[in-house]
Amino acid sequence: MTYQIGYFVGSLSSTSINRTLSKALVALAPRDMKFTEIPIRDLPLYSPDHDAAYPPEAQALKDALAACDGVLFVTPEYNRSIPGALKNAIDWASRPWGQNSFDHMPAAVIGASIGSIGTAVAQQSLRGVLSFCNARQMTAPEAYIHLKPGAIADDGEVSDDGLAQILTDFMQEFRLHTERVLTVIPRPSS
Ligand code: FNR
C-alpha cells in the first residue's frame, strides 16, 4: 500500500524555513509515503456565505484532502499561535457543516522557528483546532524544531545528523500512525 499524504506549509514567506523543513521531511520519509502540498496562498477568507458554492481554490483544497490518506502540518508560530493563512485553510476544509474534510483523518504536526521555543505553543494551538475537527492526531513523538542556520539546505538536505534522525523517526512514526488509523477507520475514498 502507498500512503497519499497531503501537507500544509503554514507560511506564505518566500524564504520560509518551514518550507525548507517540509522538503527535508518529504526526503526522509518512508518510500511508501507519497506527498502532495496542499496550497493555501490563494484561498479567499472563509465565510459561511460560500458554503452553498465553494470558490475554485477552496474546492481544490477539499478535493485534495479527499484524495489523502493523511495530512501533515508544517507550520511556523505567529504570536504564540498558528498563522492566519493556515487557520483560514483549516476553516475552509472543516466546512460546509457535515462535510468536514478532517473527520477521522490521520494527522501530524511539526514546525520550525528561529527561536528556541521551536513552535511549541503554535503546535498546541493547532492541536486544539485539529481535535475539534476530529482529526486522528499522532501524539508522539513531538518535534519542536529550533532551526539553526545551515542545518537544512534550500533543497531539503539535512547536514545535522541529529536533526536528520529526529525527522526520520518522526516520519516513520507518522507512517505507522497512518497505517494504524486506516486499519480501524478506512478512508471513505478507499
Ligand atoms: C514570528 N515569529 C515568532 N517566533 C516564535 O517562536 N514565536 C512567535 O510567536 C512568533 N511570532 C511571529 C509573528 C509574526 C507575525 C512573524 C512574522 C514571525 C518568528 C518566526 O518564528 C520566524 O519568522 C520564522 O522564520 C517563521 O517561519 P517561516 O515563515 O520562515 O517558515
Residues whose N, C-alpha, C, O or C-beta is under 5 A from the ligand:
A	BS01	FNR	S11 S13 T15 S16 I17 N18 R19 P76 E77 Y78 N79 R80 A112 S113 I114 G115 I117
